[in-house]
Amino acid sequence: MNKALRGLVAATAMNMATASMAQAQDRHVVIGLDLSSSTPLTSDMAYAARASASVNELLAGLEPGDRVSVRSVGDYGVTANKLNFDLVVSRRIPVIKVRRTVGQLISNLPRLTGTEKLPVAQSTNLIGFLELESYSVECSIQSTEFLLLTDGVEWSPSTNGNDLAAGTATLPQPETENLKGCGLTMLGIGQLQSSSTPATTNNLIKAWREWAENVGMTFTPKPGL
């Protein structure tokens, strides 16, 4: 192999490696919107506005190639949750448009939830949501953050929400390892439609921190909005 050819091969390999690294470093933010009746996100316009502002701030660092996935959370299964779309930051869809689209949706949730197109969830299967989404993310090679706007009260076949909030129950052990290395932020954890107390918030934070540690996620609770 002559010197010119060796140089071309080396340059090509370097470009491929650089492109691969850039792709691996793209950020993926999965936003889960809890549409259950227990959270003020579905009924309180002022609360939804604060939630919108918080998410807008958290998305400020998006760059071209980064992806934002917006999902509704509640009843288990893809077909049960009507809100499902992705936005990739690009020249055609700049970051300001992504932030505006997501922000306007969140701030209008109290007007939208309960309609035929966006029904109120009959359960709050947060773990089921995370486990389903785990098959669509690559936490080991891509910066991935789950941003859930939720009170954190899990209501599912395996968990009684009242017991969890009271601190007398724990969350079930994770059924997947695909979430290892992901981040999990809960905006509004402990902020129920009614009967919120410091003890309730602390109990929910403790339960989710233990669950996140077991699955290998970095957990960030943000109860105040």
DAZINOR-V443715 format. One record per backbone hydrogen bond with DSSP energy under -1.0 kcal/mol. CO is the residue of the C=O (numbers start at 1). NH is the residue of the N-H. If there is no record, write none. Layout:
BEGIN
{{CO,NH} {CO,NH}}
END
This chain:
BEGIN
{{2,6} {3,7} {4,8} {5,9} {6,10} {7,11} {8,12} {9,13} {10,14} {11,15} {12,16} {13,17} {14,18} {15,19} {16,20} {17,21} {18,22} {19,23} {20,24} {21,25} {23,26} {27,67} {28,145} {29,69} {30,147} {31,71} {32,149} {33,73} {35,121} {38,193} {39,42} {40,43} {40,44} {44,48} {45,49} {46,50} {47,51} {48,52} {49,53} {50,54} {51,55} {52,56} {53,57} {54,58} {55,59} {57,60} {59,62} {63,66} {66,89} {67,29} {68,87} {69,31} {70,85} {71,33} {73,35} {74,125} {83,72} {85,70} {87,68} {89,65} {93,90} {94,98} {95,99} {96,100} {97,101} {98,102} {99,103} {100,104} {101,105} {102,106} {103,107} {104,108} {106,109} {108,111} {108,112} {109,113} {112,115} {118,114} {124,126} {124,155} {125,129} {126,130} {127,131} {128,132} {129,133} {130,134} {132,135} {133,136} {138,141} {138,142} {143,28} {144,183} {145,30} {146,185} {147,32} {148,150} {148,187} {149,34} {151,190} {155,124} {156,159} {159,156} {160,164} {161,165} {162,166} {163,168} {177,180} {179,182} {182,218} {183,146} {184,220} {185,148} {186,222} {187,150} {188,191} {190,192} {197,201} {198,202} {199,203} {200,204} {201,205} {202,206} {203,207} {204,208} {205,209} {206,210} {207,211} {208,212} {209,213} {210,214} {211,215} {212,216} {212,217} {216,181} {218,184} {220,186} {222,188}}
END
